[in-house]
Amino acid sequence: MVDAFLNKKYKLAKSENFDELMKALGVGLITRKVGASVSPVMELEKDAATGEYTLHSNSTFKNHAIKFKTLKVDDIVCTRIYKPL
């Protein structure tokens, strides 16, 4: 199911009420303005050898990646998320 999204780039198309959310979280005005102007590009990759996924988020402001694995035991799906690189 996830494999259909692999190795494709996705750009933020729409953002609603993001400024209000950041304001409610206590984010300062300048950081909110920068955050509202950022339009990240997301890409999901899979390491065939380890089964580990990497989700890349790239923008002009900040780039980061999160590595994770999904495990299935009977009907329970568990996701392990690692710290950003």
N, C-alpha and C positions, 0 to 999 in steps of 0.2 A: 504494500500500500504506500509506504513512504518512498519507495524507489521511484515512483512516478515524478517526484519532485527533485530528484538528484541531479546535480551538475547543471542546474539552470539558475539564472540570476533573476531575482525579483526586486522590483523597486517599489517603494512606498507610493501608493496611488492616492490615498486619501487619509486625512487625519482629522478627527472631530473631537472637540473639547479637550485636546491635549494640554493646552495652556491652563485650563481650569483644573485639570488633574494635577499638573505640576504645582500650581498655586496651593491647592489643598494639601499637597505633600510638603509644603514649606520651602519649595525651590525659589530662589531669589529671582528678581526681575531680569537681570542680564542673562543668567543661565536659562531661564524660560524662553527668552527671545532667541538665543542661539539654538536651543533644543527644538523650538518650533520651526526653525528654518532648515533643519537637517533632514535630508531625505535618504535614509540608508538603503544600500543594496545588499540583499541577503542571498546567500548561496549555501546549499546543503551538499556535503560530500560524504562518501562512505569509503572506508578502508576495507577492501575485500578480504584482506588477510586476517584482520582482527574483528571485523564486524562493527567497528567503532564509527560513529557519525561525527562530523564536524560542521557546525553551523557558523558561517562567517557573516559578520555584519560590518560593512564598510561604508564610511561616509567621509566627507571633508573634515569633519570635526573629530571623529574617533573611529578606530577600527578595533574589533575584538572577535574572538572565536570561542565557542563553547564545544567541548567534546563530550559525547555521551554514548551509552549503549542501551539498547532495549532488550529485555529478557522476557520470555514468555514461559510461564509455568502453568500448565493446564489452561484455565481461562483467565488467568491473572496476568496482566501486562505491567511490568515494572520498568521504570526508566531511571538510569543512573546518570546524573549530571556532574561533570567535572568543572573545576575552576577554569576561568578564561586563560588562554595562553599568555 
